[in-house]
Amino acid sequence: MKIAIIKELAEGERRVAGTPETVKKFKALGADVAVEAGAGLSAAIADADYAAMGATVADRAATVAGADIILGVQGPDVASIGGAKPGAWIVAGLNPFVERARIDAYAGAGYEALAMEFMPRITRAQSMDILSSQSNLAGYKAVLDAAYEYGRAFPMMMTAAGTVSPAKAFIMGVGVAGLQAIATAKRLGAQVSATDVRSATKEQIESLGAKAVFVESVAGIEGEGKGGYATEMSEEYQKAQAELVSSHIAKQDIVITTALIPGKPAPRLITDAQIATMRPGSVIVDLAVEQGGNVEGAVLGQVVERHGVKIVGHKNVPSRLAADSSALFARNLYNFLSAFWNKEQNAPVLDEEIGNAIRVTQGGKVVSERLL
């Protein structure tokens, strides 16, 4: 069983799908591990560190040659992994809805592609969930990015020269990223409020010491979809939420938006008219910008200014913390493969529940129900 860890070729991608820690663990399972030279450099991991754990460090062709499993952060192009075994597994964040042509190419080449972002949100799969591990860091980094652009202090400061008022931070969307954003903003001393379409998150918000801002006038709308994700809301709810948010957002210094719906464009949460009500110098961080954005006027990969308000739209936020995000991502992949490792076959054997959830190609076909 040969596991190949490849260097990421996507622009701006600094993460790596394996670390010396996980190489050592894969070796202990009985696997041979090959790492592409330079794969970990942007995440502060030297080739020598991999070699010290028993990995073979080589160029791309030698790394993937004869590989049974290819590990990546983002899905590799088929042309770059041509030496892998027929039926080899590609285990990565494949972005299947956007990169459909690549998925079709995997099927055409006979590879079995496993989309780690399709991991079901069940208890036994929590340690394998790349969306949670990466969103956690994204929520943290979003607050730091906001603080950098804000240019003022976050906490209240009592000085002999007078008092500095605390920043007011509003978190929109309380999934993993939103909860971490709340916690980080609180640690920095901001006055924090938050909202979500899922009523079940109200208790979570308040448990972190933040104020929950919820629509109370529209009854019977939970906003909870399959797997704990948010769902699209009714026009009635959207109207009520927009009115509530408009009055609240005008008083905020920092707004962080995190709302995503799997397989669909990000919902629009903040309009240009709402931005215009915020005071100059305020900051909005749009963590959904790569899926179309929650904020009108957000630009992917840029920090822009509208009505005196900075709108931050950084790409691939977890990659901005490459060392830590790589460590967590690599552990997710190891936890996944090791949970199904069959010692007799010296290979992982997936069960039906998780296998069917994350498998997108097999036997020359696209097999995921979510893509058919």
N, C-alpha and C positions, 0 to 999 in steps of 0.2 A: 504494500500500500504506500504509494507516494503522494505526499501532499505538497503542492506548490504554492508559495506565497509570492505574489507578483507585485511589481512596482506600479503604482497608480500613474496613469498617463493623462487623466483628465486635467484640464487647466485649473490651477489653484488648489488641487487636491493634495494635501500634505499628510494625510493619514496613511497608515499601513495596516493590513489585515492580520498580521502576526507580529508577535513580540518575542524576545528571547524567553520570556516566561512561558508563553504558550508553545514555543518550539520544544522546550524541555519537556512539557507535559505530553505533547504529541509523540515525542520520542519514547517516553515512558509507556505509552500505549502500544508501542511496537511499530509505529509508522516511520518511514523515511521522510525527511523534510528537506525541501530545496527552497532557497530564498533568492530572488533576483537581486543581483548586486545593486546597491544604492536604494533598495526599497524602503528602508527605514530612516534614511538620512534626514528627511524633512521633519521627522518626528523625533529627532535626536537619538536615533539608534544606529550605531555603527555596524558595518558588515561583520566586523570581528566579534561583536557581541552575539550575533546569531551563530557564527562558527563555533564559538566557545560552548554553545549549548548543543552542538552536534549537527547543525544544519549544514548542508552543502550550499555554498554561495557561488552563483554562476550567472551568466548572461541570460537573457529572456528565453532564448531557444532551448538552452540546456535545462533551464528551470522547469519549463512546461513539458519537456520531452518525456513521454511515458507517464505523465501525471494521471492519477486516478481522481484526485480532488484538486481544484484550483480555488484558492481563497483570494477574495478581493474586497475592497471597500465599495468601489463602484464596478459594475459589470464590464469586463474587458471586451474589446472588439474581437470577433471570431478570428480574424486574420492574424491576430497577435498570439493566439494560443493553439495554432494548428498542429503542434506536436503532441498534444494530449491524447490519451487513449480514447478510442471510440466509446461513447457512453459516459465519459468523464463527468463528474459533478462540477458545476460552477456554483460556488457558494458565496454570495455577495449581496449588497443592496443593489437590486437590478432596475429599480424605477420602471416597472413593467408598463405602466400606463403611458408614460412619456416616451420610453425607448422601445416601442413595440417592434420596430424594424430589427433591432438587435435581438429581441426575444425570438422573432421568426428565424433569424440567422442561426441562433443556437439550435433551434429545432431542426433546421435544414442540415446542420453539421452533425446531428445525432447526439448532442450533449444533453445532459439532464441538468437543467437550470433550477436552482433553488433560491427563491426571492426571500431573503431574510426579513424584509419589511412586512411580509405576509404572515409572519409568525403569530399564531393565535394568542390572544391575551388571556391565557389560562395560568393557573398557579404554577404548574410544573414547568412552564416555558418562560417564566419571568426572567431567569438568568440568561436566556437566549435572545432577549428582545432588544434588537439594535435601535429601534425607534426610541425606546425609553432611555437607554444609556446615552444616546447622542442628544436627545432633547433635553435631558437634565443639564448637560454642559452648555447647550445653546441658551437655555433660560438664564443660566448664570452669566454667560458672556454678554447677553443682551443688556443686562443691567450695567455691566462694566462699560460697554460701548455707549450706553446712554449717559453714564456719568462723565465719560470723556468728552462727549459732544456738548453736554449741558454747560460745563464751565463754571458751575456754582457748587457750593457745598451741598451734600445730601442731608446730614444730621442737623438738628438744632444745636447752636453753639452759643453759650452764655459767656460773654467776654466783658471786660471793663469798658470797652468801647460801644457795647450794645449787643443785642441778640440777633443772631442769624436764624431766620425761620427755616424749618425743615422743608425739603422738597416734597412735593405731592406726586406720588407715582400710582398709575392706574394700569392694571394688568387685565387684558381682554383675552379670555380663553384660558381656562385653568386645567389644562392637561399636565403632563409631566414638566414641560418647559415653563408653563405658567406658574405652577407651584414653586419651582425652583427660583423663578424670577421674584415671586412674592418674598420668599425666604431671604434672598440675597438683598433685595431692596430694603427689607426690614433690618438686616444686619448692618447696612450702611446708614441707617438712621432715618430713612424716609417715612412719611406718612403714606401708607399703602392701602389701596382699595382694589377690588377685582370683581370681574363679572364673568359669567359663562351661561350658555343656553341650557346646560344640564343642572337642574336644581339640586342634584345630589352633591354638587361641589361646594355648596354654600357652607356646609359644616367644615369642609377642608380649608376653605379660605379663612374662616374665623378661628380655626385651630392654630393658624400661623400668625394670628394677631392682626390680620388685615380686616378692613371693612368690606362686607359683601354687598354688592350693588346688583339687585335683581328686579326684574319686572314682576310685580305682584298682581297687576290688574288682569292678566291673561291666565286663566286657570287651565289646568290639565295638560300643560305642555312641559314635557320632561327634557326633550332634546337629547335623549340617550339612545345611541344606536348600538348595533351589534359590536361586541368586543369592547364596549366602553367608549367608543368614539362618538363625537357629536354628529347629529344629523341635520339636514336642512330643515329650517323652521317655516311655519306658516307665515303668510303675508301679515296676518294680524299681529303675530308675535314680533316679526321684524320691524313693523311700524312702531309698536310700543317700546321695543328696545332702542330704536333710533332716537326716540324722543327722550328717553331716560338718559342715554349716553350723551346726547347733545348738551343737556344741562350740566352733566357731570364733567365732561371732558374740557369744557371751557375753563375750569378751575384747576386743571392739572398742569404740572411742569414736565412730567415724564409719562408717556404712554407706551406700553409694549403690547403688541398684538401677536397672538400665537395660534389663531383659529385655523384649523385645517379639516377638510372632509376627505377621507381616502378616495382617490380616483376621480376627484372633481376639482374644479378651480377653487381657490381659497375664497371664502365669503367676504364680501366688501363690508367692513365694519366702520370705517371712517371716511367721510366724504370731504371734498375740498372745502365746502361750506363750514363743516365742523372744524377743520384745521384753522380756518380764518378766525374762529372765536378764541383760539388759544393765544396766550400772550407771547410776544416775540422772545426768542431765546429758549422756548420749550423744545422738547425732543420727542419724536416718535420713532420707535424701533419696530420694523415690520419683519417678524420672523417667518412670515408666510410668503415673502416676496418671490421665492422661486416657483411658487404655484399660482402666480398671478397677483398675489398681494392682498392684504386686508385693507390697505390704505390707498386711497386715490392719490396718484402722483408719485407713489414709491417707484424707484428705478432700481432694477436688479444690479447689484455690484457697485452702487453709488450712494453717496450721502448728498441729498439735494435739499433745497430750501424753498418753502412755499409760505407766503404770508409771514415771513420771519421765523418760521418753525422748521427745524431740521428734521428730515425724514431719512432714517438710516435703513439701507436695504442691502446689507452685506450678503454676499453669496456664501453658502456652505459654512455656516457659523461654527459647527463643531470642529471643522478643520482649522479654525483660528486658535484652537487649543489642541494642537496635533498630538502632543505626547500623551496627554490624559485621554483624549478621545480614542486614540489608537489602542491604548491599554484596555479600555473598556470594550471597544469593538472586538478586539482579538479574544478577549475572555468570552464574549457572547458566542463567537464562532466555536471556540474550544468547548464551552459548556454544551452547545448544541451537538457537536459531533461525538463528544465523549459520552453523552447521555445514551447514545444509541450504538456504542461500540460493541461489536460482537468479537470476543476474544478468539473464538475458534476460526472465524473467517478473517480476522485481523482487518476489519472494515466496519463502518457504521451501517446499520440496517434500520431504516426508518419505520416507525409505526404508522398506522393509517391516519390517525387524527392529525398529527403534525405534518406527516409526509404529504397528504393530500392538500393541506392548507398552503404549504409553501412551494410545492413543485409546480413549475410553470411550463416546462417542456419535458418530454420523455418519448422515446421511441420514434423520434422524427416528427413529433407533433406538439403543438401547443395544447396543454391539457388542463390548465387552470380554468375553473368555471368563471373566475372573475375577468378573464380575458376573452372568453368565447362569445 
